Amino acid sequence: MKKNDTIIELANQIIDNESNAIIGLKRKIDDDFRKTVELVLENKGNLVFSGIGKSAIIAQKIVATMNSTGTTAVFMHAADAIHGDLGIVHEGDIVVILSKSGETPEIKVLVPLIKLRGNKIVAMVGNRKSYLASQADFILDVTVGEEAIPGSLAPTSSTTAQLVMGDALALILMRCRGFSTDDFAKFHPGGALGKQLYLRVKDLYVRNERPEVGPDDNLTRVIIEMTHKRLGATVVCEGEKVLGIITDGDLRRMLMNTPDIEHVKASQIMTTDPKTIDEDALVVDALHKMRSNSITQLPVVDNGKYLGIIHLHDVLKEGVF
């Protein structure tokens, strides 16, 4: 296989085959799937996922998804389980076993031990006629017609089907539990995603100076305030009310168009009725407002009262994009 078009053609075939395997799962979402969801929602124990080989790797990813979306889950390797790790399973836990064939030796040893303890077994299996399927309380059918390349022994379409079935189970449980964006943020405090979900304007603007001038202040006062507070802008206020904002751009435009600057007042330079942001708003919302209006500063307000300025640089420094 040397030609580029052959490589591209084969890659597209692989993607098509895996896509077809996923689409085929829609016909396998049956009453056992519904009962599995209901069982987990009613159950007070944990979900214990187990498998061997590539299925074990997929099981670990499903566990991670479950834990981040409100369903407590743990992983137990099928081989380790029969050598001591079966202690992970407690009374009331539900054990979900992943296997393409449902016939691996470790699974055949593990299943009777779990049943002896009285735990429910959910088989995520690619063979409904297998030993695992026959012993399970519920079956999540992930049978695929073939792997991504017909005749290949490497699990590809089969593990993709397991992953998608696990995602379906996790996300339906999330919806049924009423798991909210705030809940998600509590489980994802790190990185850009977490900051988008919990970081608020009031967490950032307080680090900045609070530039402010009055409507009758002269140009010298405006420039001094903007220079000292180093935010590239100053808000024009009357009492606590925001009247406008003056930016570096406003100053440049004024200098280009006004021959006599000696008697210029802040009210003559400012942009009236500027865009503002509430201090309790999410930083990501402030970012969207700045981007959509092609601006780099937003006055921060609380019920119309001027509090300070949040700058685009503050947002980018926090890694919120």
C-alpha positions, 0 to 999 in steps of 0.5 A: 500500500504505497499510494496516498489515495489508497491510504485515505480510502482505507482510513475512510473505510475504517471510520465508516465501519466504526460509525456503522457499528455505533449506529447499530447500537440504536437497535440494541437499546432495549428494556434491559437498558432501561432496567439497568438505569432504574436499578442504578438510580434505586441502588445505594451502592457503587457501580463496579466496572470490570473487564480484561484486556482492551475491555478493561481500558474502556471500563476505566474510561467509563468509570471516569465519565461516571464519577465526573457526572454524578454516579459513583463508580470504581474499577476492578480488573477481572484478573486482579479480582480473583486474586484478592481485589474482589474485596472492592465489591461490597453489599449492594454494589452493582457489577458491570462486566465488559467483554466482547466474547463473554467467554474469557477464563477470568470472567468465567471464574469471576462471575460465580464469585460475584453471584455468590455474594448476591450482587447484581451483574450487568453484562456489557457483552458482544455475544448474547449467547456467551457464558457471561450473558447467560449469567447476567441479570441484565444485558447491554448488547454491544455486538458488532458485525465486524471490527474496523478492518474485516478479519482483524483480531485487534478490538476496534469497532467492538471497543468503540461500541462499548465506549459509546454504550457506557457514555449513553448510560452515564449521561442518561444517569446524569440527566435523571439525577438532575446533575447541573452545570454547577455540580459539574464545576465542583468536579472539574475545578482545574483547567480551562473547563473548570474556570469557565464553569465557576470563575466569576467576574468578581474573582478578577476585577478586584485585582485591578485599580478602579479608574474613575473621572467625573464628566467635567474633568479635563483632559489632563485629569483623564490622561493621568487617571488612565496612566496611573491605573494602567488599564487603558481606560477610565470610567466616567461616573456621576456619583456611583452611576456609570455615564460612559467610558474613555479608552485609549482609542477614544483619546487618539480619535479625539486628538486627531479630530479636535484642534483645540484640546485645552478645554476638552472635558471627559463628557465630550470624549467618552463613549456613552452607555457602555457595555457593562458586566455584573460582578456575579457573571461568569468570566466566560460571559464577560469574554463573550461580551468583549469578543462580540463587541470588539472591546477589551474592557468592561466596567463591572457593576452591581445594581448599576453601581460602578465597582471596577474594570475587568480587562481582556488580559485578566481573562486570558491570563486565567486561561479562559478562552 
